[in-house]
Structure formats: structure tokens, C-alpha cells
Amino acid sequence: MRAMTKKIPIILIVLAVLLILGSQSIFVVHQTQKAMLIQLGDPIEHVYGPGLHMKLPFIQHVEYFDARILDYDARSAEALTSDKKAIVLDNYARWLIDDPLLFYRSVRTIPRAQARLDDVVYSQLRAQVGRHTLTEVVSGKRAAIMADVTKRTSDIMKQYGIKVVDVRIKRTDLPAENQRAIFGRMRAERERQAKQYRSEGTEEALKLRSDADREQAVLLAEANRRASIIRGDGDATAARTFAEAFQRSPEFYAFQRGLEALRKSLQENTRIMLTPDIPLLTPMINDHKE
């Protein structure tokens, strides 16, 4: 019994050693990863895919690499087109680790790989943009330019174990000083158009006013002509009526004309001296005598 008790610690120690050795000998690679063994600082030329794998404990350690397509959003940078127009390019790249061994020997980490990728993408973009005009870069040949940049960048990055899947320009802007100059020209052009529209409006208003004045003059002349005709007809009718009335009763006509003359001559605060021998008073005097 005593011997069995003494063996238990030894068994536990052996189990612990076996457990440690087992944990150091087994490693798991996730389905989104690739793995490579590093033995005493030197990489072993074998890439492990997803699954359960074995390694030498304490001598080898595992280096994991992301097997997915990675996105890199590059910083904005200026470039010059063939027609000497400065533009600001905002681009991004999609890439993956194609050769983990070469990747480990050249750049090792993703940040260093992205820094190298940024330099290569920018140099290729600047070279391609310099061969095309601003219109071609913005719209005309943009797809062809991006395809060429992607191919050239991928060829260069192969030496780092990197495959470039796609390079795209997200946005193209003008530098701040160019934007101010363009906005100034746009403002000047809008002001010129506004002045032109105002002058054309003033000219049209003058035409409308002159046409209206001419039409008014024509209408007034026509109205005056018709009024003169109507007035002449009225005067003729009135004269004819007076003549007929005079012929029917000359005394009444003379009396009416006398009253009319008195009405026009006797205004407010008017003083006149009348004698009985004035013809205008004869009818009234006769009536008074009777």
C-alpha cells in the first residue's frame, strides 16, 4: 500500500509532462487561416491548411497567417494627369497572402505588408494617371486604368508573397487651391450670365414698354377719333334739335337762350347792373306787367 502511495506522485508528474508535451505538440489551424512552422528561427517550407496538426514541442512554434481577402484603405495622395491637371486620388486595394513562406521572409506582418503595398499602388497609380487626361481618369478610361494598375501591382507584390486582387479609386478630388480657383471661375461665369440675363430682361422690358406705349397711343388716337365723330354727331343732332325748336317757338327759344346766357354770366359773388331795356329781361318784365 505504501509503495502504491509513493507511485501516485510519479504518475501525476508523468501525466503532467505528457499533457504539456501533448499541448506543445498539437496545434489547430482555423478555416480562415494558414499556418507555418518556425524551427529555431528558420521557417519550414510547408504550409498547413485548416485542421489538427503536429509539431515538435519547444523546438518549433506556429506562425499563423490570415487566408482571407484583406482590404486596405490607402491615404489620399496627389497625382498629375497628362494635361497637367493635379488631382487627389483616394483609393483602396484588396489583397491576400498567397505564399506564407515568402511573406514571412520578406515582410512578416500585415502592417508592414500594407505599407509596402501603399507605396507600390501609389507609384503605379501616379504612373498610369500621368499617361491619361483628367477626363479619361475620371470617366473615360477609368476601368482600364484600374485593371492595368491591379495587374502591375500584383506582379510587383509577388516577390513578397502577396496577390493583389483589385485596386480601385474611390474618389477623385481637386487640390484645395484648384477648387478655390474653379469656384472663382464658376462664380465669375454665373455673375456674367446673371448680368447677361438682366440686360436681356431690361431690353425685353423696354421693348414691351415701347410696344405698350405705341399701342396706347394708337388706342387713344382711335378713341379720340371716335369721340370726335360721336361729338360731331351729337353737336349736329343738338343743332338740328335747336333749329327745329326755334322754328316751332321762336319766343321760347329766345327766352331759353337768354336764361342760358344769364346762368353762364351770373357766377357766385358776381354783381351786374341791369336796365329794363335789356332784351334778356323783356319776357320777365312783360310777365310782371300782366
C-alpha positions in Angstrom: 0.0 0.0 0.0 2.9 2.2 0.9 4.6 1.6 -2.4 1.4 2.4 -4.3 1.1 5.7 -2.4 4.7 6.6 -3.4 4.0 5.8 -7.1 1.0 8.2 -7.3 3.1 11.5 -7.4 5.3 9.9 -10.0 2.3 9.0 -12.1 0.9 12.5 -11.8 4.2 14.1 -12.8 4.4 11.8 -15.8 0.8 12.7 -16.8 1.5 16.4 -16.4 4.7 16.0 -18.5 2.7 14.1 -21.2 -0.1 16.7 -21.1 2.4 19.5 -21.5 4.2 17.7 -24.3 0.8 17.0 -26.0 -0.3 20.6 -25.8 3.1 21.7 -27.2 2.9 19.1 -30.0 -0.6 19.7 -31.3 -1.9 22.9 -33.0 -5.1 23.8 -34.7 -5.4 25.9 -37.8 -8.7 27.7 -38.3 -10.5 27.6 -41.6 -9.8 31.3 -42.2 -6.0 30.8 -41.6 -2.9 29.2 -42.9 0.0 28.2 -40.7 3.7 27.6 -41.0 6.2 26.1 -38.5 9.3 28.0 -37.4 12.1 25.8 -36.1 14.8 27.6 -34.2 14.1 30.8 -36.1 14.0 29.3 -39.6 10.7 28.7 -41.4 10.0 25.2 -42.6 8.9 25.1 -46.2 5.4 23.7 -45.6 2.1 25.5 -45.3 -0.6 23.9 -43.2 -4.2 24.3 -44.0 -7.3 24.2 -41.7 -7.3 21.2 -39.3 -5.4 19.5 -36.5 -1.6 19.2 -36.9 1.5 18.0 -35.0 4.8 19.7 -34.3 7.9 19.2 -32.3 7.4 20.7 -28.8 9.7 23.5 -27.6 11.7 23.4 -30.8 9.0 24.5 -33.3 6.4 27.2 -32.9 3.5 28.1 -35.2 3.1 31.2 -37.2 -0.5 31.9 -38.4 -1.5 33.9 -41.5 -4.9 35.2 -42.5 -6.1 33.3 -45.6 -9.0 35.7 -46.3 -9.0 38.6 -48.8 -7.9 41.7 -46.9 -8.9 45.3 -47.5 -6.5 48.2 -47.4 -7.8 51.8 -47.5 -4.9 53.9 -48.7 -4.2 57.5 -47.8 -5.2 60.2 -50.2 -2.4 61.4 -52.5 -1.9 63.9 -55.3 -1.1 62.9 -58.9 -0.6 64.9 -62.2 -2.5 64.0 -65.4 -1.1 64.2 -68.9 -2.9 67.5 -69.4 -1.1 68.9 -66.3 -4.1 68.8 -64.0 -3.5 68.0 -60.4 -6.0 65.6 -58.7 -6.2 63.9 -55.3 -6.7 60.2 -55.5 -8.5 58.3 -52.7 -8.0 54.6 -53.4 -8.2 51.2 -51.8 -6.8 47.7 -52.5 -8.0 44.1 -51.9 -5.2 41.6 -51.4 -4.3 38.2 -49.8 -1.3 36.3 -48.6 -0.7 33.9 -51.5 2.7 32.5 -50.3 3.0 32.5 -46.5 6.7 31.4 -46.6 7.7 34.2 -48.9 5.5 36.6 -47.0 7.2 35.7 -43.7 10.7 36.0 -45.2 10.0 39.4 -46.8 7.6 41.5 -44.7 6.4 39.1 -41.9 3.5 41.3 -40.6 0.3 42.7 -42.2 1.1 46.4 -41.3 4.5 46.2 -43.0 2.9 44.5 -46.0 0.3 47.2 -46.2 2.9 49.9 -46.0 4.8 48.3 -48.9 1.5 47.8 -50.8 0.7 51.5 -50.3 3.9 52.6 -51.9 3.6 50.3 -54.9 -0.1 51.1 -55.5 0.6 54.9 -55.3 3.6 54.7 -57.7 1.6 52.7 -60.2 -1.5 55.0 -60.0 0.7 58.0 -60.4 2.4 56.5 -63.5 -0.9 55.5 -65.1 -2.6 58.8 -64.3 0.3 60.6 -65.8 -0.4 58.9 -69.2 -4.0 60.0 -69.3 -6.1 63.2 -69.3 -8.3 64.2 -66.4 -11.4 63.3 -68.3 -10.1 59.8 -69.0 -9.1 59.3 -65.4 -12.5 60.4 -64.1 -14.7 58.6 -66.5 -13.5 57.6 -70.0 -10.8 55.0 -69.3 -11.1 54.6 -65.6 -11.9 50.9 -65.7 -8.9 50.1 -68.0 -6.6 52.2 -65.8 -7.7 50.3 -62.7 -7.2 46.9 -64.4 -3.7 47.8 -65.5 -2.8 49.2 -62.1 -4.1 46.0 -60.5 -2.1 43.7 -62.8 1.2 45.7 -62.4 0.8 46.0 -58.6 0.1 42.2 -58.3 3.2 41.4 -60.4 5.4 43.6 -58.2 3.9 42.3 -54.9 4.5 38.6 -55.9 8.0 38.9 -54.5 6.5 39.5 -51.1 4.1 36.5 -51.3 1.2 38.8 -51.8 -1.5 38.6 -54.5 -3.4 41.8 -55.3 -7.0 41.1 -56.2 -8.3 44.5 -57.0 -7.3 48.2 -56.9 -10.0 50.9 -57.1 -10.2 54.7 -57.0 -13.0 55.5 -54.5 -12.9 59.2 -55.2 -11.1 61.9 -57.2 -10.9 65.4 -55.9 -9.1 68.5 -56.8 -6.5 70.1 -54.6 -7.8 72.9 -52.3 -6.2 75.7 -54.3 -7.6 74.3 -57.6 -11.0 74.1 -56.0 -10.9 77.7 -55.0 -9.8 78.7 -58.5 -12.5 76.7 -60.1 -15.1 78.0 -57.7 -13.9 81.5 -58.5 -14.3 80.9 -62.2 -17.7 79.3 -61.7 -18.8 82.4 -59.7 -17.5 84.8 -62.3 -19.3 82.8 -65.0 -22.5 82.8 -63.0 -22.2 86.5 -62.5 -21.6 87.1 -66.2 -24.6 85.0 -67.0 -26.7 86.9 -64.4 -25.6 90.3 -65.9 -26.5 89.0 -69.4 -29.9 87.8 -68.3 -30.5 91.1 -66.5 -29.5 93.1 -69.6 -31.7 90.8 -71.8 -34.5 91.3 -69.4 -34.1 95.1 -69.4 -34.0 95.1 -73.2 -37.1 92.9 -73.3 -38.9 95.2 -70.8 -38.0 98.3 -72.9 -39.5 96.5 -76.0 -42.6 95.6 -74.1 -43.0 99.2 -72.7 -42.4 100.7 -76.2 -44.9 98.3 -77.7 -47.4 99.1 -74.9 -46.9 102.9 -75.3 -47.3 102.6 -79.1 -50.4 100.5 -78.6 -51.7 103.0 -76.1 -51.1 105.9 -78.5 -52.9 104.0 -81.2 -55.8 103.2 -78.9 -56.0 106.8 -77.7 -55.9 108.2 -81.2 -58.6 105.8 -82.3 -60.7 106.7 -79.2 -60.2 110.4 -79.8 -61.2 109.9 -83.4 -64.3 108.0 -82.5 -65.1 110.6 -79.7 -64.7 113.4 -82.2 -67.1 111.6 -84.6 -69.6 111.0 -81.8 -69.2 114.5 -80.5 -69.7 115.9 -84.0 -72.8 113.7 -84.5 -74.1 115.0 -81.1 -73.5 118.6 -81.9 -75.2 118.1 -85.3 -78.2 116.5 -83.6 -78.3 119.2 -81.0 -78.1 121.9 -83.6 -80.8 120.2 -85.6 -83.0 119.9 -82.4 -82.4 123.5 -81.5 -83.3 124.6 -85.1 -86.5 122.6 -85.0 -87.4 124.0 -81.6 -86.6 127.5 -82.8 -88.8 127.0 -85.8 -91.7 125.8 -83.6 -91.5 128.6 -80.9 -89.0 131.4 -81.6 -90.1 133.2 -78.4 -89.4 130.2 -76.2 -86.1 129.6 -77.9 -85.1 133.3 -77.3 -86.2 133.0 -73.7 -84.2 129.8 -73.2 -81.1 131.2 -74.7 -81.4 134.3 -72.5 -81.6 132.1 -69.4 -78.6 130.1 -70.5 -76.7 133.3 -71.0 -77.6 134.6 -67.6 -76.7 131.2 -66.0 -73.2 131.4 -67.5 -72.6 135.0 -66.7 -74.0 135.2 -63.2 -71.5 133.2 -61.1 -71.1 133.3 -57.3 -70.4 136.8 -55.8 -71.0 138.5 -59.2 -72.6 141.8 -59.3 -74.1 143.4 -62.5 -76.3 146.3 -63.3 -79.4 145.6 -65.4 -81.8 148.1 -67.1 -85.3 147.3 -68.3 -84.4 147.8 -71.9 -82.1 144.7 -71.9 -83.6 142.1 -74.2 -82.9 139.3 -71.7 -85.3 140.9 -69.2 -88.1 141.7 -71.6 -90.0 138.4 -71.1 -89.8 138.7 -67.3 -90.9 142.4 -67.4 -93.8 141.6 -69.6 -95.0 138.8 -67.3 -94.7 141.2 -64.3 -96.8 143.8 -66.0 -99.5 141.3 -66.7 
